[in-house]
Amino acid sequence: MRIKIEAKGPNELETDVIKKDLCTLCGACMGMCPYNVAYQGRPVILENCNLDQGRCYAFCPRTGLDLDLVNSILFSAPYPSTALGTTQAILMARSNDRKVLAQAQYGGIVTALLVLALSEGLVNSVVLTRSDNNKLPTGYLANTPEEVIACAGSNYAAAPTLEALNRIPIETDDKCAVVGVPCQMQALGKMRAQSSGYQSNIGKVELTLGLFCTWALDYEKIFRFLREDINIKEVKKFDIPPPPANIFQVYTENGIKEYSLKLMREFIRPGCATCMDMTAEFADISIGAVEGIAGWNTVIIRSHKGKELFEAGKSKGILETKPLPSENLQHLEEASLIKKRRALESIIKDTNGEADFGYLFPSKNKVEGFLKR
């Protein structure tokens, strides 16, 4: 029998998630009412709200996540006890478009697939993350390939991307793609699971592209640190090269500044410690870097819809693909399992060793096996 997650309101969201440092700043609770907003990389509730239950609490990925339910809705099967979630194919790929490669991170697969989806009419807009002149990342709704390409690249600071999805007028017939990290894919999964009970824009989402993510940085903390060393307005892009580099790179107009990842870990958002998903397991297609092979993306195709789009990209010559070396796949699985175990251990520690698995309580029997692997 599936455990029912109690419906609660914004006051409980503040108590159960924000004040406990579990918030991932995914943006799922923002853009639907005037009370919940993001300010300088922080969630802020502007006014008290007396609702007994609300979409903000229902859609939050940290208020109760039933992995079996969401996986069944998305992929017609229970959540698998594997390192990488539901998969149809795992390979490496890169874009053949020089314009895309010039702007994008690594192989440019995210940008290439989004441009293809827009060109083919699968979607007419894309929910992305865009940074302002101070490199503050926010949600952004792109409508053209040029706007998509302009948003390419990584910031590494947490961004309330889903706020842009929530701000699309409900009455429009827009069909959109959403690009996000694992917690944002989890929030979209919860929206689908509760679509009959709460009004949302989840019915507009035709495609989801997930980004591999080990952690996200706290905007205020990381940029306060960086401002002591560089002019933020001169920053061109950020990068974390695949292992064994172990560095955080900041590309500026005056060259590249490098910082150890050990130092950067001081600025990780606390909520990341309890996330067990590294590869965005609830996306149609998940995309990351390829360890040790520059200029290529690791691609995990999860859904039939994702497979159709990817195959279309191959047939049109937009994408180049190769098998992912077995040692890379093994390292990816090992890293994913390590993240799962660390997250579960952190949750148990935070719940005083009672092993109730925190927000994963509906999936306790499913996830506790990861602790033994």
Secondary structure in CASP SS format (residue, H / E / C, confidence):
PFRMAT SS
TARGET T0000
AUTHOR 0000-0000-0000
METHOD secondary structure of the structure
MODEL  1
M C 1.00
R C 1.00
I C 1.00
K C 1.00
I C 1.00
E C 1.00
A C 1.00
K C 1.00
G C 1.00
P H 1.00
N H 1.00
E H 1.00
L H 1.00
E H 1.00
T H 1.00
D H 1.00
V H 1.00
I H 1.00
K C 1.00
K C 1.00
D C 1.00
L C 1.00
C C 1.00
T C 1.00
L C 1.00
C C 1.00
G C 1.00
A C 1.00
C C 1.00
M C 1.00
G C 1.00
M C 1.00
C C 1.00
P C 1.00
Y C 1.00
N E 1.00
V E 1.00
A E 1.00
Y E 1.00
Q C 1.00
G C 1.00
R E 1.00
P E 1.00
V E 1.00
I E 1.00
L C 1.00
E C 1.00
N C 1.00
C C 1.00
N C 1.00
L C 1.00
D C 1.00
Q C 1.00
G C 1.00
R H 1.00
C H 1.00
Y H 1.00
A H 1.00
F H 1.00
C C 1.00
P C 1.00
R C 1.00
T C 1.00
G C 1.00
L C 1.00
D C 1.00
L H 1.00
D H 1.00
L H 1.00
V H 1.00
N H 1.00
S H 1.00
I H 1.00
L H 1.00
F H 1.00
S C 1.00
A C 1.00
P C 1.00
Y C 1.00
P C 1.00
S C 1.00
T C 1.00
A C 1.00
L C 1.00
G C 1.00
T C 1.00
T C 1.00
Q C 1.00
A E 1.00
I E 1.00
L E 1.00
M E 1.00
A E 1.00
R E 1.00
S E 1.00
N C 1.00
D C 1.00
R H 1.00
K H 1.00
V H 1.00
L H 1.00
A H 1.00
Q H 1.00
A C 1.00
Q C 1.00
Y C 1.00
G C 1.00
G C 1.00
I H 1.00
V H 1.00
T H 1.00
A H 1.00
L H 1.00
L H 1.00
V H 1.00
L H 1.00
A H 1.00
L H 1.00
S H 1.00
E C 1.00
G C 1.00
L C 1.00
V C 1.00
N C 1.00
S E 1.00
V E 1.00
V E 1.00
L E 1.00
T E 1.00
R E 1.00
S E 1.00
D C 1.00
N C 1.00
N C 1.00
K C 1.00
L C 1.00
P E 1.00
T E 1.00
G E 1.00
Y E 1.00
L E 1.00
A E 1.00
N C 1.00
T C 1.00
P H 1.00
E H 1.00
E H 1.00
V H 1.00
I H 1.00
A H 1.00
C C 1.00
A C 1.00
G C 1.00
S C 1.00
N C 1.00
Y C 1.00
A E 1.00
A C 1.00
A C 1.00
P C 1.00
T C 1.00
L H 1.00
E H 1.00
A H 1.00
L H 1.00
N H 1.00
R C 1.00
I C 1.00
P C 1.00
I C 1.00
E C 1.00
T C 1.00
D C 1.00
D C 1.00
K C 1.00
C E 1.00
A E 1.00
V E 1.00
V E 1.00
G E 1.00
V C 1.00
P H 1.00
C H 1.00
Q H 1.00
M H 1.00
Q H 1.00
A H 1.00
L H 1.00
G H 1.00
K H 1.00
M H 1.00
R H 1.00
A H 1.00
Q C 1.00
S C 1.00
S C 1.00
G C 1.00
Y C 1.00
Q C 1.00
S C 1.00
N C 1.00
I H 1.00
G H 1.00
K H 1.00
V E 1.00
E E 1.00
L E 1.00
T E 1.00
L E 1.00
G E 1.00
L E 1.00
F C 1.00
C C 1.00
T C 1.00
W C 1.00
A C 1.00
L E 1.00
D C 1.00
Y H 1.00
E H 1.00
K H 1.00
I H 1.00
F H 1.00
R H 1.00
F H 1.00
L H 1.00
R H 1.00
E C 1.00
D C 1.00
I C 1.00
N C 1.00
I H 1.00
K H 1.00
E H 1.00
V E 1.00
K E 1.00
K E 1.00
F E 1.00
D E 1.00
I C 1.00
P C 1.00
P C 1.00
P C 1.00
P C 1.00
A C 1.00
N C 1.00
I E 1.00
F E 1.00
Q E 1.00
V E 1.00
Y E 1.00
T E 1.00
E C 1.00
N C 1.00
G E 1.00
I E 1.00
K E 1.00
E E 1.00
Y E 1.00
S E 1.00
L H 1.00
K H 1.00
L H 1.00
M H 1.00
R H 1.00
E H 1.00
F H 1.00
I E 1.00
R C 1.00
P H 1.00
G H 1.00
C H 1.00
A H 1.00
T H 1.00
C C 1.00
M C 1.00
D C 1.00
M C 1.00
T C 1.00
A C 1.00
E C 1.00
F C 1.00
A C 1.00
D C 1.00
I E 1.00
S E 1.00
I E 1.00
G E 1.00
A E 1.00
V C 1.00
E C 1.00
G C 1.00
I C 1.00
A C 1.00
G C 1.00
W C 1.00
N E 1.00
T E 1.00
V E 1.00
I E 1.00
I E 1.00
R C 1.00
S C 1.00
H H 1.00
K H 1.00
G H 1.00
K H 1.00
E H 1.00
L H 1.00
F H 1.00
E H 1.00
A H 1.00
G H 1.00
K H 1.00
S H 1.00
K C 1.00
G C 1.00
I C 1.00
L E 1.00
E E 1.00
T E 1.00
K E 1.00
P E 1.00
L C 1.00
P C 1.00
S H 1.00
E H 1.00
N H 1.00
L H 1.00
Q H 1.00
H H 1.00
L H 1.00
E H 1.00
E H 1.00
A H 1.00
S H 1.00
L H 1.00
I H 1.00
K H 1.00
K H 1.00
R H 1.00
R H 1.00
A H 1.00
L H 1.00
E H 1.00
S H 1.00
I H 1.00
I H 1.00
K H 1.00
D H 1.00
T C 1.00
N C 1.00
G C 1.00
E C 1.00
A C 1.00
D C 1.00
F C 1.00
G H 1.00
Y H 1.00
L H 1.00
F H 1.00
P H 1.00
S H 1.00
K H 1.00
N H 1.00
K H 1.00
V H 1.00
E H 1.00
G H 1.00
F H 1.00
L H 1.00
K H 1.00
R C 1.00
END
